[in-house]
Amino acid sequence: MKLFSLILPVALLSSFSSSAMKDSADELRARAASFDCSWFLRAAFDKPADSDALDAVLKKMDATAASFHSAQADFEWQIYEKVIDEIYEIDTGTMYYRRVGKEVEMMAEVKKAGDSPDTLKPEPKYVLFSGGKLRLYQPKIDQVTEFDVGKNRSEFEGYFTLGFGGSGQDLVKAWDVTYVGPEKIDGIQTAQLRLVPKSEKVKNVYKEVFLWIDLERGISLQQKFVQPSGDYRLVKFSNIQVNGRKIPDEVFKLKTTSKTQTVLPKG
């Protein structure tokens, strides 16, 4: 199994779209203390291209990471294919993150899917990362596809917290990061960052990633993952709650049935 084709949440969920359900195992292989933030805004607008602006964003992410323990957000994925020059699929749902001790857990619940906002219909799918294992549950066929990430566990955890509880220090360890400039997303001032993978394995999956970081909260409001082919996946977060009410333990469990089959891909 090519583990690095799984390391990003966006890559994971978009790979589990309705158009890819027939061959999910193969597709897997192929595919957060409020304070005055005016100094961030000054850095972003007065020196939009220099290292001071980037350092300000990374320090805010560090501060958020230091107190981060949980987050949840609604999402909308837009999947674009360059050959046809259009967005051919949209997925919506909710993502949950929590840190338990040194472990990071993530549950992503896809609720609806379609080729446009007007054609969205129920299409439940679940992706759970917990205990060093990655599990995809497809209720429609009542099947769980399970991967043991093994020695890559810490790497997976770092990617799953990309823009959600991950620190700026960790970000620059795995990516070459540049500051693109300020941009408002839904009326919220953000800093757009461009990330280029340092790992050649990751670069084979995504040549670059863009994050739009909320300057007040130090979390990602939007993410864009660009493949070498020019195809991309754009994810927009809304109703974000960081360190809010405790997320029930049940959220981080797959609700399978007595007849659910588990598949353990080889390789």
N, C-alpha and C positions, 0 to 999 in steps of 0.2 A: 504494500500500500504506500502511495506517495503522500506521506503525512502532511507535507507542506502545502498540499492543495486544499487542506482543511483548516488551516490555522486562523482564518479570519471569519468572524460571525457573518459578515455580509456574503462572503463566498459560500459559507455553509448553507444559509437559508435559501439563497437564490438557486443553489444547486438542487434544493429539495422542492422546487416549484412544480406545479402540476404538469408542465410540459416535459419534466425530466423524471417523473415518478417511475416510469417503466424501467429505468435503468439506474436507480439511485446509487447503487454501490459503485458502478463504473463512473458515474458523475462525481461522486465524492473523490474518487481518485484523481479525475481530471480537473476537478474544480476544488469624579467627584466630590463654612464659617463666613458668613457674609461680612464684608468690610468695604470701605470706600475703594472703588476700582478706577477712580478717575486717572490714576497714574498709568493704568493700562491703556486708557483711551488716549492720553497724551502721547504715549509711546507709539500707539497705532497710527495716530493722525499726523503727529509732528515728524516722525521718522519711520514711515511705513515700510522702508526697505532695509533698514539696518539691523544689526544684531541686537540692539537694545530692545526693540519691539519683540523679537523672538524670545529673548531671555525673560521678558516680562510675562509672556504667555506660559513658558515652561515653568517659571516659578509659581504661577498661579495653579498650574496642574499639580506641582509638587505639594502645595498647601492643601489642595483638595484630596489628593491621594493619602496624605497623612491622617486624615480623619474619616476616610471613606470606609463604610461597612456595608452599604446596600444601595441599590438603585432599581427603578423600574421605569419603563417608558413605552409608549405606543410607537409603532414604526410604520413607515410606508416604504417599500422597496420598489424602485423602478429599474427594470432590466433592459438595457439598450444594446442593440446589435448593429454594428457599423455597416455590414453588407446591405441590409435593408434600410438603414438609416432611420430607425424608429425604435421607440420603446414598445416591446412586444409583450411584456408581462408586468403586472403590479401585484405585490403581495402586501397584506396588512396584518398587524397583530401586536403582540406585546412581548417585551423582553424583560427579564429579571436577572439581577446580579446580586451576589452577596459574598462577603469575605468571612470565612469561618476559620479563625486562627490564621494559619498561613495558607489555607486553601481557598481557592476561588471557585465559585459555582455559577453557572449560567443556564437559564432556561429560556428558550425562545419558542413562542407559541404563534404559529401562523394561523390566522382565523379565516381570512378570505383571500381569494386570488382571482385574477382576470386579466384580460389584455387591455383594459382601460378602466377608469374609475366607475364608468357606467355599467360595466359587465362583471363587477366583483360579485363573487358568490362564495358560500361556505366551502372551505377547502382545508380542513384542520390537519396540521402537521406539527410535530414537536421535536426540538433539538435540545438535548440535555448534556451539559458537561459537568461531571461530578466524579469525585473519587478516582481521578485519572483516566476516566473513560468517557468517550463521546458516543451518545446514543441518538439515533434518529427513529422516531416512532411514527408510522403511517397508519392511522386508524382505518383508512379505507381498505387496506389489504391486511390489517391487523398484524403488522410485522415491525420488529425492532432490528435495526442494523447497528451493530456495536463495534467500536474500535477502541483498543487499548492504546493510549498514546505513549505509554511506557516512559522511557528516559526523556521524552520531549515534553513532559507534563508542565514544567515551569515555563517553557516557551509558549505552550498553548495558553496558559493562564495570562501571560503578558499580552498576547494578541487579543484575547477575549475582553480585556479591560482597556483596549485601545480607545482613548477618549472617554472612558467611563471608569474612573478610579485608578487608572494607570498614571504613573508619575512622569514628569517631563524628563527626569534623569534616565528613566528606563526607555523612554521614547528615543532619545538620541543614541542609545546603545545599539538599537536594532535598525534605525533608519537614519538616512541623511536628511535632515529637516531644514527647510527654508521657509521664511515668512513671506507669504504672497501679498497680504494686505488686509485692511479692515473691510468688513461686509456685514450688512444687516440681514438677519434671517428672521422673518416674521416679527420685525420690529425690535429684535434683540441684537445688540452689537456683538459681533464675533470677530475673531482673527482667523483668517484662512491660512492653513499650513500645508505645505507640500512635502510628502514623505516618499523617499526613494529607498527601497529595501537594500540593506547591506548584504543580505544573504542572496546568493545567486539562485538558490532553490525557490525562495519566495518571489524573486524577480521573474522567474519563469511563469508564475501564476499572475502576478500583478506588477506591472512596470512602475506604477506610482499610485499613491493614495493621497487624497485630499481630506483634511479635517477642518471643520468650522467650529472653533472653540469659543464657547460662551465666556466672555471676559470676566463676568461676575462670579460664575459658579465653577469655572475651570473644567467644564465637561463638553462633550461634542454634541452639537445640535444637528449636524449633517456630516455625512461621510460619502466619499466617492472613490470607488476602487476601479482602476483602469487596467485592463488586460493588454498584453503585447499586441493583440489583434486590433485594439481600438474599441472593443466592446467594453461596456462599463456597467457597474451596479451603483445606483445612487440611493442612499437610505436617509430618510428624514425622520427625526425624532420629535415627539410632542408629548405633552402631559408628563414631563419628566419629574420624577420624585427622587431626590438624593437623601439618604439617611432619614427617610420618613418612617412611617409605622413599620413595625417588624413584618417582614414577608413570611407568611406561614410556611412551615417546613413542607407541607403538601405540594406547594408550588414546584418544588424541586424533585418531584417524583413523577414518573411516567404512569399514566392511568391506563395500564394495559388490561387485557382480559385473560381469562383462564386458557384461552385458545391462542394467545399471541405467540407467534413464532419468532425466534431470535436467530439472526444471521450474523456469523462472524467471518467477514471477508478475509481471505488469505492474501499474503504478499505484503 
